[in-house]
Amino acid sequence: MTDTKKVCDLCGLAVETPGFTLKTKDGDKAFCCEGCKGIYQLLNEDQFLPESDRD
């Protein structure tokens, strides 16, 4: 059995709590906490999909 844990797309720590995700031009990003998600948003503002493409 393979254990495929996700790692934070900002800091590399394990993503243990679901819900900290963003949809970007490069695909879905997962984060370990709200802090990492917020920093990623600040650093990559131009990478997010328009609201109409998010669903």
KOLGU-4560 file (N, C-alpha, C; in nm, 3 decimals, padded with zeros to 5 digits):
<recs>
<n_xx: 00.085 n_yy: -00.118 n_zz: 00.000 ca_xx: 00.000 ca_yy: 00.000 ca_zz: 00.000 c_xx: 00.088 c_yy: 00.123 c_zz: 00.000 mol: A seq: 1 type: MET>
<n_xx: 00.060 n_yy: 00.218 n_zz: -00.088 ca_xx: 00.139 ca_yy: 00.340 ca_zz: -00.094 c_xx: 00.069 c_yy: 00.450 c_zz: -00.016 mol: A seq: 2 type: THR>
<n_xx: 00.148 n_yy: 00.527 n_zz: 00.055 ca_xx: 00.096 ca_yy: 00.636 ca_zz: 00.136 c_xx: 00.124 c_yy: 00.767 c_zz: 00.062 mol: A seq: 3 type: ASP>
<n_xx: 00.020 n_yy: 00.828 n_zz: 00.004 ca_xx: 00.039 ca_yy: 00.948 ca_zz: -00.076 c_xx: -00.014 c_yy: 01.069 c_zz: -00.002 mol: A seq: 4 type: THR>
<n_xx: 00.064 n_yy: 01.118 n_zz: 00.094 ca_xx: 00.026 ca_yy: 01.237 ca_zz: 00.167 c_xx: 00.061 c_yy: 01.360 c_zz: 00.086 mol: A seq: 5 type: LYS>
<n_xx: -00.025 n_yy: 01.460 n_zz: 00.090 ca_xx: 00.001 ca_yy: 01.585 ca_zz: 00.021 c_xx: 00.096 c_yy: 01.669 c_zz: 00.106 mol: A seq: 6 type: LYS>
<n_xx: 00.177 n_yy: 01.748 n_zz: 00.036 ca_xx: 00.263 ca_yy: 01.843 ca_zz: 00.105 c_xx: 00.222 c_yy: 01.984 c_zz: 00.066 mol: A seq: 7 type: VAL>
<n_xx: 00.245 n_yy: 02.077 n_zz: 00.156 ca_xx: 00.210 ca_yy: 02.217 ca_zz: 00.135 c_xx: 00.285 c_yy: 02.272 c_zz: 00.015 mol: A seq: 8 type: CYS>
<n_xx: 00.214 n_yy: 02.342 n_zz: -00.073 ca_xx: 00.276 ca_yy: 02.399 ca_zz: -00.192 c_xx: 00.359 c_yy: 02.523 c_zz: -00.161 mol: A seq: 9 type: ASP>
<n_xx: 00.362 n_yy: 02.566 n_zz: -00.036 ca_xx: 00.447 ca_yy: 02.679 ca_zz: 00.001 c_xx: 00.566 c_yy: 02.634 c_zz: 00.084 mol: A seq: 10 type: LEU>
<n_xx: 00.541 n_yy: 02.565 n_zz: 00.196 ca_xx: 00.650 ca_yy: 02.534 ca_zz: 00.289 c_xx: 00.695 c_yy: 02.388 c_zz: 00.285 mol: A seq: 11 type: CYS>
<n_xx: 00.616 n_yy: 02.299 n_zz: 00.228 ca_xx: 00.656 ca_yy: 02.160 ca_zz: 00.217 c_xx: 00.615 c_yy: 02.070 c_zz: 00.332 mol: A seq: 12 type: GLY>
<n_xx: 00.550 n_yy: 02.126 n_zz: 00.434 ca_xx: 00.501 ca_yy: 02.043 ca_zz: 00.545 c_xx: 00.381 c_yy: 01.960 c_zz: 00.500 mol: A seq: 13 type: LEU>
<n_xx: 00.349 n_yy: 01.857 n_zz: 00.576 ca_xx: 00.236 ca_yy: 01.771 ca_zz: 00.543 c_xx: 00.105 c_yy: 01.848 c_zz: 00.555 mol: A seq: 14 type: ALA>
<n_xx: 00.014 n_yy: 01.824 n_zz: 00.462 ca_xx: -00.120 ca_yy: 01.883 ca_zz: 00.466 c_xx: -00.208 c_yy: 01.786 c_zz: 00.543 mol: A seq: 15 type: VAL>
<n_xx: -00.237 n_yy: 01.819 n_zz: 00.668 ca_xx: -00.315 ca_yy: 01.731 ca_zz: 00.753 c_xx: -00.459 c_yy: 01.778 c_zz: 00.772 mol: A seq: 16 type: GLU>
<n_xx: -00.487 n_yy: 01.903 n_zz: 00.738 ca_xx: -00.621 ca_yy: 01.960 ca_zz: 00.751 c_xx: -00.672 c_yy: 02.000 c_zz: 00.614 mol: A seq: 17 type: THR>
<n_xx: -00.781 n_yy: 01.941 n_zz: 00.567 ca_xx: -00.835 ca_yy: 01.979 ca_zz: 00.436 c_xx: -00.898 c_yy: 02.118 c_zz: 00.440 mol: A seq: 18 type: PRO>
<n_xx: -00.910 n_yy: 02.179 n_zz: 00.325 ca_xx: -00.980 ca_yy: 02.306 ca_zz: 00.317 c_xx: -00.894 c_yy: 02.424 c_zz: 00.283 mol: A seq: 19 type: GLY>
<n_xx: -00.763 n_yy: 02.411 n_zz: 00.295 ca_xx: -00.674 ca_yy: 02.521 ca_zz: 00.260 c_xx: -00.623 c_yy: 02.498 c_zz: 00.118 mol: A seq: 20 type: PHE>
<n_xx: -00.710 n_yy: 02.528 n_zz: 00.019 ca_xx: -00.675 ca_yy: 02.503 ca_zz: -00.120 c_xx: -00.706 c_yy: 02.626 c_zz: -00.206 mol: A seq: 21 type: THR>
<n_xx: -00.639 n_yy: 02.633 n_zz: -00.321 ca_xx: -00.662 ca_yy: 02.738 ca_zz: -00.419 c_xx: -00.660 c_yy: 02.676 c_zz: -00.557 mol: A seq: 22 type: LEU>
<n_xx: -00.741 n_yy: 02.731 n_zz: -00.647 ca_xx: -00.738 ca_yy: 02.689 ca_zz: -00.786 c_xx: -00.656 c_yy: 02.793 c_zz: -00.863 mol: A seq: 23 type: LYS>
<n_xx: -00.550 n_yy: 02.746 n_zz: -00.931 ca_xx: -00.463 ca_yy: 02.835 ca_zz: -01.006 c_xx: -00.452 c_yy: 02.789 c_zz: -01.150 mol: A seq: 24 type: THR>
<n_xx: -00.383 n_yy: 02.869 n_zz: -01.230 ca_xx: -00.360 ca_yy: 02.834 ca_zz: -01.370 c_xx: -00.277 c_yy: 02.706 c_zz: -01.382 mol: A seq: 25 type: LYS>
<n_xx: -00.197 n_yy: 02.676 n_zz: -01.278 ca_xx: -00.113 ca_yy: 02.556 ca_zz: -01.278 c_xx: -00.180 c_yy: 02.436 c_zz: -01.212 mol: A seq: 26 type: ASP>
<n_xx: -00.307 n_yy: 02.450 n_zz: -01.174 ca_xx: -00.378 ca_yy: 02.342 ca_zz: -01.108 c_xx: -00.412 c_yy: 02.376 c_zz: -00.964 mol: A seq: 27 type: GLY>
<n_xx: -00.470 n_yy: 02.281 n_zz: -00.894 ca_xx: -00.508 ca_yy: 02.302 ca_zz: -00.755 c_xx: -00.384 c_yy: 02.301 c_zz: -00.666 mol: A seq: 28 type: ASP>
<n_xx: -00.381 n_yy: 02.393 n_zz: -00.570 ca_xx: -00.272 ca_yy: 02.401 ca_zz: -00.474 c_xx: -00.328 c_yy: 02.371 c_zz: -00.336 mol: A seq: 29 type: LYS>
<n_xx: -00.253 n_yy: 02.300 n_zz: -00.254 ca_xx: -00.295 ca_yy: 02.264 ca_zz: -00.119 c_xx: -00.194 c_yy: 02.320 c_zz: -00.019 mol: A seq: 30 type: ALA>
<n_xx: -00.244 n_yy: 02.364 n_zz: 00.097 ca_xx: -00.160 ca_yy: 02.426 ca_zz: 00.198 c_xx: -00.186 c_yy: 02.366 c_zz: 00.335 mol: A seq: 31 type: PHE>
<n_xx: -00.085 n_yy: 02.372 n_zz: 00.421 ca_xx: -00.097 ca_yy: 02.313 ca_zz: 00.554 c_xx: -00.175 c_yy: 02.401 c_zz: 00.650 mol: A seq: 32 type: CYS>
<n_xx: -00.185 n_yy: 02.532 n_zz: 00.621 ca_xx: -00.255 ca_yy: 02.624 ca_zz: 00.711 c_xx: -00.300 c_yy: 02.748 c_zz: 00.635 mol: A seq: 33 type: CYS>
<n_xx: -00.381 n_yy: 02.829 n_zz: 00.701 ca_xx: -00.431 ca_yy: 02.953 ca_zz: 00.641 c_xx: -00.317 c_yy: 03.051 c_zz: 00.614 mol: A seq: 34 type: GLU>
<n_xx: -00.214 n_yy: 03.050 n_zz: 00.699 ca_xx: -00.099 ca_yy: 03.139 ca_zz: 00.680 c_xx: -00.027 c_yy: 03.113 c_zz: 00.550 mol: A seq: 35 type: GLY>
<n_xx: 00.004 n_yy: 02.987 n_zz: 00.522 ca_xx: 00.071 ca_yy: 02.952 ca_zz: 00.397 c_xx: -00.016 c_yy: 02.985 c_zz: 00.276 mol: A seq: 36 type: CYS>
<n_xx: -00.145 n_yy: 02.960 n_zz: 00.288 ca_xx: -00.237 ca_yy: 02.992 ca_zz: 00.179 c_xx: -00.235 c_yy: 03.143 c_zz: 00.151 mol: A seq: 37 type: LYS>
<n_xx: -00.240 n_yy: 03.223 n_zz: 00.256 ca_xx: -00.241 ca_yy: 03.369 ca_zz: 00.241 c_xx: -00.111 c_yy: 03.422 c_zz: 00.181 mol: A seq: 38 type: GLY>
<n_xx: 00.002 n_yy: 03.369 n_zz: 00.225 ca_xx: 00.131 ca_yy: 03.412 ca_zz: 00.170 c_xx: 00.140 c_yy: 03.375 c_zz: 00.023 mol: A seq: 39 type: ILE>
<n_xx: 00.096 n_yy: 03.254 n_zz: -00.012 ca_xx: 00.097 ca_yy: 03.212 ca_zz: -00.152 c_xx: 00.012 c_yy: 03.306 c_zz: -00.237 mol: A seq: 40 type: TYR>
<n_xx: -00.105 n_yy: 03.344 n_zz: -00.185 ca_xx: -00.193 ca_yy: 03.436 ca_zz: -00.258 c_xx: -00.125 c_yy: 03.569 c_zz: -00.282 mol: A seq: 41 type: GLN>
<n_xx: -00.057 n_yy: 03.623 n_zz: -00.181 ca_xx: 00.012 ca_yy: 03.751 ca_zz: -00.196 c_xx: 00.125 c_yy: 03.744 c_zz: -00.299 mol: A seq: 42 type: LEU>
<n_xx: 00.198 n_yy: 03.634 n_zz: -00.300 ca_xx: 00.312 ca_yy: 03.620 ca_zz: -00.389 c_xx: 00.275 c_yy: 03.583 c_zz: -00.532 mol: A seq: 43 type: LEU>
<n_xx: 00.154 n_yy: 03.530 n_zz: -00.552 ca_xx: 00.115 ca_yy: 03.479 ca_zz: -00.684 c_xx: -00.021 c_yy: 03.530 c_zz: -00.729 mol: A seq: 44 type: ASN>
<n_xx: -00.048 n_yy: 03.656 n_zz: -00.708 ca_xx: -00.180 ca_yy: 03.713 ca_zz: -00.740 c_xx: -00.222 c_yy: 03.691 c_zz: -00.884 mol: A seq: 45 type: GLU>
<n_xx: -00.127 n_yy: 03.689 n_zz: -00.976 ca_xx: -00.160 ca_yy: 03.678 ca_zz: -01.118 c_xx: -00.187 c_yy: 03.535 c_zz: -01.164 mol: A seq: 46 type: ASP>
<n_xx: -00.176 n_yy: 03.437 n_zz: -01.075 ca_xx: -00.191 ca_yy: 03.297 ca_zz: -01.112 c_xx: -00.329 c_yy: 03.238 c_zz: -01.088 mol: A seq: 47 type: GLN>
<n_xx: -00.420 n_yy: 03.314 n_zz: -01.028 ca_xx: -00.551 ca_yy: 03.259 ca_zz: -00.992 c_xx: -00.648 c_yy: 03.265 c_zz: -01.108 mol: A seq: 48 type: PHE>
<n_xx: -00.735 n_yy: 03.166 n_zz: -01.113 ca_xx: -00.838 ca_yy: 03.161 ca_zz: -01.216 c_xx: -00.946 c_yy: 03.264 c_zz: -01.187 mol: A seq: 49 type: LEU>
<n_xx: -01.007 n_yy: 03.320 n_zz: -01.291 ca_xx: -01.120 ca_yy: 03.411 ca_zz: -01.270 c_xx: -01.233 c_yy: 03.339 c_zz: -01.197 mol: A seq: 50 type: PRO>
<n_xx: -01.315 n_yy: 03.413 n_zz: -01.126 ca_xx: -01.426 ca_yy: 03.354 ca_zz: -01.047 c_xx: -01.512 c_yy: 03.261 c_zz: -01.132 mol: A seq: 51 type: GLU>
<n_xx: -01.537 n_yy: 03.294 n_zz: -01.259 ca_xx: -01.625 ca_yy: 03.213 ca_zz: -01.343 c_xx: -01.565 c_yy: 03.077 c_zz: -01.378 mol: A seq: 52 type: SER>
<n_xx: -01.431 n_yy: 03.062 n_zz: -01.369 ca_xx: -01.365 ca_yy: 02.936 ca_zz: -01.403 c_xx: -01.339 c_yy: 02.849 c_zz: -01.281 mol: A seq: 53 type: ASP>
<n_xx: -01.375 n_yy: 02.890 n_zz: -01.163 ca_xx: -01.339 ca_yy: 02.818 ca_zz: -01.043 c_xx: -01.429 c_yy: 02.699 c_zz: -01.012 mol: A seq: 54 type: ARG>
<n_xx: -01.546 n_yy: 02.690 n_zz: -01.066 ca_xx: -01.636 ca_yy: 02.578 ca_zz: -01.034 c_xx: -01.631 c_yy: 02.468 c_zz: -01.136 mol: A seq: 55 type: ASP>
</recs>
